Amino acid sequence: MFPNYKEKGIATIQGQLVMFTSDQSHYSVKSCASICGLGTDNCVMVPSDETGRMIPTELERLIMERKTRGHLPFFVCCTSGTTVLGAFDPINDIADICKKYGMWLHVDAAWGGGLLLSKKYRHPRLTGIERADSVTWNPHKLMGALLQCSTIHFKEDGLLMSCNQMSADYLFMQDKLYDIRYDTGDKVIQCGRHNDIFKLWLQWRAKGDDGFEQHMDRLMELTEYMVKKIKEQSDKFYLIMEPEMVNVSFWYIPKRLRNVPHSPQREQELGKMCPVLKARMMQEGTLMVGYQPDDRRPNFFRNIISSAAVTEEDVDFLLNEMDRLGNDL
Amino acid sequence: MFPNYKEKGIATIQGQLVMFTSDQSHYSVKSCASICGLGTDNCVMVPSDETGRMIPTELERLIMERKTRGHLPFFVCCTSGTTVLGAFDPINDIADICKKYGMWLHVDAAWGGGLLLSKKYRHPRLTGIERADSVTWNPHKLMGALLQCSTIHFKEDGLLMSCNQMSADYLFMQDKLYDIRYDTGDKVIQCGRHNDIFKLWLQWRAKGDDGFEQHMDRLMELTEYMVKKIKEQSDKFYLIMEPEMVNVSFWYIPKRLRNVPHSPQREQELGKMCPVLKARMMQEGTLMVGYQPDDRRPNFFRNIISSAAVTEEDVDFLLNEMDRLGNDL
């Protein structure tokens, strides 16, 4: 865990700190680089492959490039469940590189971490996560905790206190004559805030490990149902890739383009229609399916099922409704 | 507003940025210096006077001291309502210094800002706040909005967007065919979070300006009642200073110390009793009155009335109960 830091001592470390994350990672990673004073130029975007996974050889190449400039690569963010494609970076390969160069391994499992609760789906997606120095995991996403419930986990005990403690003795008195172990205020960056983790505790008490596993498996089952229905209607829908989690990426195909062979030109046409169809959904008030471009494609739809209350009938309705609203586009 | 920055252009500014705040300010100011990469050594604590207000001549002296070291003083945090004593830094005096040296004036009115809603109490406490470049104001404190509702206000329009925008086009699409003015996500540091300001909107609709004014005046009336009762029982309670807002700072005096003249030695004795009396309150389950030391005094009690549902009878009960639980200490 960050061995160079401890062996060499902080006084010997000099030079520009640089962090690395995939070009598919959440924008908050880059935002962190801005806020904490590194600067966005020192948050290096590592190319990803066609399925949205970080390419480990590219990571190593970019680390070496910064090293030759005298910089100090210190941190890699490995995304488990990217926002758009739901892709999982290869944790073990990235962990090997972090170990080789003495870098901190952070796993951003904010979106995909819920699948840890499913024996069926946790591997190979999250294999190696136990090697992380820190992990982000948002129960308010896949696990359905109410907004907001966002957690961070560290391998090193006491790290939050040693980093964040400001010892405000007018607020966090150490001379109280009763148990102060749960006075956690001085560990965290923010002060007076919700006890957001309590919601997760209640939920876990109610559902248990088994309940959460069923929840995760059900979401994946619904996703697989949607993929099946899209493939069955391949004249009307174009599946962009087999999903790794609940993100289903696809284009809707209106009548006039159904007999046109798929090509970059057709992708451009399909992309242009996304905002128009989305506006019709909003005006009609029946659907809210998001769309976005990525580095390789123009706009495409991305459907997410994150509530176990969704049914197969809802999936059927979604696809039929998109066709009803969009077939003349 | 921060004129040097604009006139000179960013490329000409070099050197260590330094911020200033009073030694009575909230610990989160120092924490900010740590998080955003300035380092806590570059958050200079300006001495305050006996009543807890920043001393403007000390501020100017410390600014000059850093300038002679080649540093760039750029930011002053002026506290309106300190955490412990409820003191208000002299905004106009501090604003004059900020203007003189081309520095950003931030007013931390998180605690005291509610008094802006009272014509009776806003002056002189918050006089000059209109000169601030930015203001923090937490409706979840004095105004009774439910945790959490914390706001920040800037004089310069568009600043949040120009500072925080990461242009994540996969989340904040600009090609939507409907009104996106309220898609505010790209302005803020955090991503998926509560719409906490909605609570304030509802509350303001229900209470109106007049309702909030009555709320503020009532809190101050209750505070004045408490001060009066403490003075009437000066054998049992020692008022440390006349409060500027709802913070009432005092010592409780047990029987054995009632005939001892007040002195630094008696203060030490009274301070030692605070945790013991607090523990008795917690064990009895009847009161939760906080205590803390400050730079000039050992532990003392600080009572806060921030709910308009408190009554004069509650204040009487509080003082009687402290005496019941503590008179033998």
Interface residues (C-beta under 8 A of the other chain):
Chain A: H26 Y27 S28 K30 S31 S34 I35 C36 G37 L38 T83 V84 N138 H140 K141 L147 Q148 N164 M166 S167 A168 D169 Y170 L171 M173 D175 K176 L177 Y178 I189 Q190 C191 G192 R193 H194 P275 V276 K278 A279 M282 Q283 Y291 Q292 P293 D294 N299
Chain B: H26 Y27 S28 K30 S31 S34 I35 C36 G37 L38 T83 V84 N138 H140 K141 L147 Q148 N164 M166 S167 A168 D169 Y170 L171 M173 D175 K176 L177 Y178 I189 Q190 C191 G192 R193 H194 P275 V276 K278 A279 M282 Q283 Y291 Q292 P293 D294 N299
